[in-house]
């Protein structure tokens, strides 16, 4: 699949680790337009507790996450476009429908309602796309703290990739949370803490999926990888 545009939702724990490497991959890979727009959407700001797991220091506390990832990428000669907003339906619809060619949409979020919204908007847009969403467990359970998964599906002309996650996972088909928005209770609720290692593994697995997509080496029938950093095992299906 030759990607023309990229939208990334979330520049926090996993997204903040993924975006600089992904921006570099998309700039230099021959199957991606080197001058494509890479749009990062995140309406959240860094808080003090984020310093444990994200690439920030004292000066970044209180700054918008999308704006900071733009500055971090710029230091490496990489360009991303920040959007300081939460990805509601109108914004996501406008972003998905703009431009032409195959679209990559990465939902680096810990919110099932946002994942479901992404799938609805992509399918309604009627364009070629590849959707990928990483996730990982909270650090509250030490035995499961380095577990996670990456789910994906897409279409490129007559070629189909994977299975729509909403058809397989009830938590995405019928989410029990809500799409965050500015000032909402969902936005104000504290996120479950995640281990830096789990975020890094989720980011690395997501990058590997996209690398294989660009290399035309991703099996069309595959749609998920589940990883366990405790046992050092991954399950690909």
C-alpha positions in Angstrom: 0.0 0.0 0.0 1.4 3.4 -1.0 0.3 5.8 1.8 -0.6 9.4 0.9 -1.6 10.8 4.3 -1.3 9.9 8.0 -3.4 10.8 11.0 -2.3 9.8 14.5 -4.6 10.2 17.4 -2.8 10.4 20.7 0.7 11.7 21.6 1.0 10.3 25.1 2.6 7.2 26.4 2.5 5.0 23.3 2.0 7.7 20.7 4.9 9.9 22.0 7.3 6.9 21.6 5.8 5.9 18.2 5.5 9.2 16.3 9.1 10.3 15.8 10.1 6.8 14.5 7.0 6.6 12.4 7.5 10.1 10.9 11.0 9.0 9.9 9.8 5.8 8.4 7.1 7.6 6.4 9.5 10.2 5.2 12.1 7.8 3.8 10.2 4.7 2.8 9.6 4.5 -1.0 6.0 3.3 -0.5 5.0 6.4 1.4 4.8 10.0 0.0 7.8 11.7 1.6 6.0 15.1 1.6 2.7 13.7 3.0 0.9 15.4 5.8 1.4 13.7 9.2 -1.3 15.1 11.5 -1.1 14.4 15.2 -4.4 15.0 17.1 -4.3 15.4 20.9 -6.2 17.9 23.1 -4.6 16.8 26.3 -1.7 18.5 28.2 1.2 17.0 30.0 0.8 16.5 33.7 3.5 16.0 36.4 2.9 12.2 36.6 3.5 11.9 32.8 7.3 12.5 33.4 7.6 8.9 34.5 6.7 7.4 31.1 6.9 10.2 28.4 9.6 12.3 26.8 9.2 15.4 28.8 10.9 17.5 31.5 9.9 20.3 33.8 9.4 22.8 30.9 6.8 20.6 29.1 4.4 20.1 32.1 1.2 22.0 31.1 2.0 22.0 27.3 -0.2 20.4 24.7 1.0 17.0 23.8 0.5 17.4 20.0 2.4 20.6 20.0 5.3 19.1 21.9 5.6 16.1 19.6 5.8 18.6 16.7 8.7 20.3 18.4 10.4 17.0 19.3 10.1 15.8 15.7 11.4 19.2 14.4 14.6 18.7 16.3 15.2 15.6 14.2 14.3 17.3 10.9 10.9 15.7 10.8 7.6 17.6 10.2 4.3 16.8 11.8 1.2 19.0 12.0 -0.3 19.3 15.5 -4.0 19.6 16.2 -4.8 20.7 19.8 -8.2 19.1 20.0 -10.0 15.9 21.0 -11.0 13.7 18.0 -14.7 14.1 18.0 -16.8 13.0 15.0 -16.8 16.3 13.1 -13.1 16.8 13.3 -12.2 13.2 12.5 -14.6 13.2 9.5 -13.0 16.3 8.1 -9.5 15.0 8.5 -10.4 11.5 7.0 -12.2 13.0 4.0 -9.6 15.6 3.1 -6.9 14.7 0.5 -6.7 11.7 -1.7 -5.0 8.4 -1.9 -4.7 5.7 0.8 -4.8 7.0 4.4 -3.1 5.6 7.5 -5.0 6.2 10.7 -3.3 5.3 14.0 -5.4 5.4 17.1 -2.8 5.4 19.9 -5.5 5.9 22.6 -6.8 4.0 25.6 -10.4 4.7 24.7 -12.6 2.1 23.0 -15.3 4.7 22.0 -12.6 6.6 20.0 -11.5 3.3 18.3 -15.2 2.6 17.4 -15.6 6.2 16.1 -12.5 5.8 13.9 -13.8 2.7 12.3 -17.2 4.2 11.6 -15.8 7.3 10.0 -13.3 5.4 7.9 -16.0 3.0 6.5 -18.3 5.9 5.8 -15.6 7.8 3.9 -15.4 5.2 1.2 -11.7 5.6 0.7 -8.7 3.3 0.8 -7.3 3.2 4.3 -5.2 1.2 6.9 -6.3 1.5 10.5 -4.1 0.4 13.4 -4.6 0.8 17.1 -2.2 -0.3 19.9 -3.2 -0.8 23.5 -1.7 -2.2 26.7 -2.6 -3.2 30.2 -2.5 -0.9 33.2 0.3 -1.1 35.7 -2.2 -1.8 38.6 -1.8 -5.6 38.1 2.0 -6.4 38.3 1.4 -9.8 36.7 -0.2 -8.2 33.6 1.6 -4.9 33.4 3.7 -5.6 30.3 0.8 -7.1 28.2 -0.7 -5.5 25.2 -1.9 -5.8 21.7 -2.0 -4.1 18.3 -5.1 -4.5 16.1 -5.5 -3.5 12.5 -7.6 -3.7 9.3 -7.9 -1.9 6.0 -8.7 -1.9 2.3 -6.7 -1.0 -0.7 -8.8 -1.3 -3.9 -10.0 -4.9 -4.0 -7.5 -6.0 -1.4 -8.7 -6.3 2.2 -6.4 -6.4 5.3 -7.5 -8.2 8.4 -10.8 -8.1 10.2 -12.7 -5.1 11.5 -11.9 -5.1 15.2 -15.5 -4.1 16.0 -16.6 -7.4 14.7 -14.3 -9.4 16.9 -14.0 -7.4 20.2 -17.2 -6.6 22.1 -15.5 -3.8 24.0 -15.0 -1.9 20.7 -18.3 -2.8 19.1 -20.1 -1.7 22.3 -17.7 0.6 24.2 -18.3 1.2 27.8 -16.5 4.6 27.8 -17.0 7.8 25.9 -15.0 9.8 23.3 -13.1 12.4 25.4 -13.8 16.1 24.9 -12.6 19.3 26.4 -14.1 19.8 29.9 -15.9 16.4 29.9 -15.9 14.0 32.9 -14.2 11.4 30.6 -11.4 13.8 30.0 -11.0 14.8 33.6 -10.9 11.2 34.8 -7.3 10.1 35.5 -5.9 7.5 33.1 -4.8 4.2 34.4 -1.0 4.2 34.8 1.0 2.2 32.3 4.5 0.9 32.4 7.0 2.6 30.1 8.1 -0.9 28.9 4.5 -1.7 27.9 4.2 1.6 26.0 7.5 1.0 24.2 6.5 -2.6 23.2 3.1 -1.4 21.9 4.9 1.4 19.9 7.5 -1.0 18.5 4.8 -3.6 17.5 2.8 -0.8 15.8 5.8 0.4 13.9 6.5 -3.2 12.8 3.0 -3.6 11.5 3.3 -0.4 9.4 6.8 -1.4 8.2 5.4 -4.7 6.9 2.5 -2.9 5.3 4.8 -0.6 3.4 7.0 -3.5 2.4 4.0 -5.4 1.1 4.9 -8.2 3.6 1.9 -8.0 5.8 -0.4 -11.1 5.4 -3.8 -9.9 4.2 -5.6 -12.3 6.6 -3.7 -11.2 9.8 -5.3 -8.6 12.0 -3.6 -8.7 15.5 -0.5 -9.3 17.6 -0.7 -9.8 21.3 2.5 -9.4 23.3 3.6 -10.4 26.8 6.8 -8.7 28.1 6.8 -11.0 31.1 7.0 -14.2 29.1 8.7 -12.7 26.1 6.0 -14.2 23.9 4.0 -12.7 21.1 1.0 -14.2 19.3 0.4 -13.1 15.7 -2.9 -13.9 14.0 
